[in-house]
Amino acid sequence: MKKNIQNIIEKEIPIVKSMGVEFVDFQEDSCTITVPIGPNHNHKGTVFGGSLYSACTSACYGLMYSIQIDKKLDEYDLVIGEGSIRYQKPVHNDFQVKAQLKLTDLATFIGKLEKNGFGKISITAYVFIQNEETHLCEYSATFIMMKKKS
């Protein structure tokens, strides 16, 4: 599934490839990516804020695409409705992002899709350096799925 989603997202969101994003882990309620600092650094030698935001958004898309594939929701379009980020500390190295949602929210979301052909779900994502528990950024977003128009 990792390779399939990597290909889908690189096609749908081309910046992901140039950022060096790699999708490394999928669970029912989460998606983890790794991102190198190299193509994402700023003039201060830290990761550019826009890259952090884009990486968080990408991890969330990875999670949603994995759900879309797993639940066979091909007849739905996926978009982000809103997103916000809090930069806690500068990121000086390659980093990881973990996007996650609550399984109870997912069940409600799937129910709304089946009933209304439309649903919204909240996802959080955290930026961290491997093996560290400190979150360097905290991101939250609302993603929307709606039936494709015929």
C-alpha positions as CSV (number, residue, x, y, z in Angstrom):
1,M,0.0,0.0,0.0
2,K,2.9,2.4,0.8
3,K,4.2,2.4,-2.8
4,N,0.7,2.8,-4.2
5,I,-0.1,5.8,-2.0
6,Q,3.3,7.3,-2.6
7,N,2.6,7.2,-6.3
8,I,-1.0,8.6,-6.0
9,I,0.1,11.5,-3.8
10,E,3.2,12.4,-6.0
11,K,0.8,12.6,-8.9
12,E,-2.0,14.5,-7.2
13,I,0.3,16.8,-5.2
14,P,3.6,17.2,-7.2
15,I,5.4,19.2,-4.5
16,V,5.6,16.0,-2.4
17,K,8.2,14.5,-4.7
18,S,10.5,17.5,-4.7
19,M,10.2,17.7,-0.9
20,G,11.5,14.2,-0.6
21,V,8.5,12.9,1.4
22,E,8.5,9.2,1.9
23,F,5.4,7.4,3.3
24,V,6.8,4.8,5.8
25,D,3.9,3.5,7.9
26,F,0.2,3.1,7.7
27,Q,-2.1,2.0,10.5
28,E,-5.9,2.2,10.5
29,D,-5.8,5.5,12.4
30,S,-2.4,7.0,11.4
31,C,0.1,7.6,8.7
32,T,3.8,8.4,9.3
33,I,6.1,10.0,6.7
34,T,9.8,11.0,6.7
35,V,11.1,14.2,5.2
36,P,14.7,15.3,4.6
37,I,15.9,18.8,5.6
38,G,17.9,19.1,2.4
39,P,15.3,20.3,-0.1
40,N,13.3,21.9,2.7
41,H,15.7,24.2,4.5
42,N,15.5,28.0,4.8
43,H,18.1,30.8,5.1
44,K,18.5,30.0,8.9
45,G,19.5,26.3,8.3
46,T,16.2,25.1,9.7
47,V,13.2,23.6,7.9
48,F,11.1,26.2,6.1
49,G,7.7,26.7,7.7
50,G,5.9,26.2,4.4
51,S,7.6,22.8,4.1
52,L,6.5,21.8,7.6
53,Y,2.9,22.8,6.7
54,S,3.1,20.9,3.4
55,A,4.5,17.8,5.1
56,C,1.8,17.7,7.7
57,T,-0.9,18.1,5.0
58,S,0.8,15.3,3.0
59,A,0.8,12.9,5.9
60,C,-2.9,13.7,6.4
61,Y,-3.6,13.1,2.7
62,G,-1.7,9.8,3.0
63,L,-3.9,8.7,5.9
64,M,-7.1,9.7,4.1
65,Y,-6.0,8.0,0.8
66,S,-5.2,4.8,2.8
67,I,-8.7,4.9,4.3
68,Q,-10.2,5.6,0.9
69,I,-8.5,2.6,-0.5
70,D,-9.2,0.3,2.5
71,K,-12.9,1.3,2.7
72,K,-13.3,1.2,-1.1
73,L,-14.5,4.8,-1.3
74,D,-13.4,5.4,-4.9
75,E,-16.6,7.3,-5.7
76,Y,-15.6,10.2,-3.4
77,D,-13.4,13.2,-4.0
78,L,-11.1,14.2,-1.2
79,V,-10.1,17.8,-0.3
80,I,-8.8,19.7,2.6
81,G,-11.3,22.1,4.1
82,E,-9.0,24.0,6.5
83,G,-5.7,23.5,8.3
84,S,-3.6,25.3,10.9
85,I,-0.2,24.8,12.4
86,R,1.6,25.8,15.6
87,Y,5.4,26.0,15.3
88,Q,6.8,24.9,18.7
89,K,10.5,24.7,18.0
90,P,12.8,25.1,15.0
91,V,13.5,21.8,13.1
92,H,17.2,21.4,12.5
93,N,17.3,17.9,11.0
94,D,15.5,15.4,8.8
95,F,12.1,14.8,10.5
96,Q,9.0,12.7,10.7
97,V,5.3,13.6,10.7
98,K,2.6,11.4,12.1
99,A,-1.0,12.1,11.1
100,Q,-3.7,10.5,13.2
101,L,-7.4,10.5,13.8
102,K,-9.8,9.0,16.3
103,L,-11.4,5.7,15.3
104,T,-14.7,6.8,16.7
105,D,-14.5,9.9,14.5
106,L,-13.7,7.6,11.5
107,A,-16.8,5.5,12.2
108,T,-19.0,8.6,12.4
109,F,-17.4,9.9,9.2
110,I,-18.0,6.7,7.2
111,G,-21.6,6.7,8.4
112,K,-22.2,10.3,7.2
113,L,-20.6,9.4,3.8
114,E,-23.0,6.5,3.4
115,K,-26.0,8.5,4.5
116,N,-25.4,11.9,2.9
117,G,-22.7,11.3,0.3
118,F,-20.6,13.9,2.2
119,G,-18.5,13.9,5.3
120,K,-15.9,15.9,7.3
121,I,-13.2,14.6,9.6
122,S,-10.6,16.2,11.9
123,I,-7.0,15.0,11.7
124,T,-4.0,16.0,13.8
125,A,-0.4,15.7,12.8
126,Y,2.8,16.1,14.8
127,V,6.3,16.9,13.6
128,F,9.1,15.2,15.5
129,I,12.7,14.0,15.2
130,Q,13.2,10.2,15.2
131,N,13.1,8.7,18.7
132,E,12.1,12.0,20.3
133,E,8.8,12.5,21.9
134,T,8.8,16.3,21.8
135,H,6.5,17.7,19.1
136,L,8.2,20.4,17.1
137,C,5.0,21.4,15.4
138,E,1.3,20.6,15.9
139,Y,-1.1,20.7,13.0
140,S,-4.8,20.2,12.8
141,A,-7.0,20.0,9.7
142,T,-10.5,19.2,8.5
143,F,-10.7,16.9,5.4
144,I,-13.8,16.5,3.3
145,M,-15.0,13.7,1.1
146,M,-18.0,14.1,-1.2
147,K,-19.5,12.0,-3.9
148,K,-18.0,12.7,-7.3
149,K,-20.3,14.4,-9.8
150,S,-21.4,12.1,-12.6
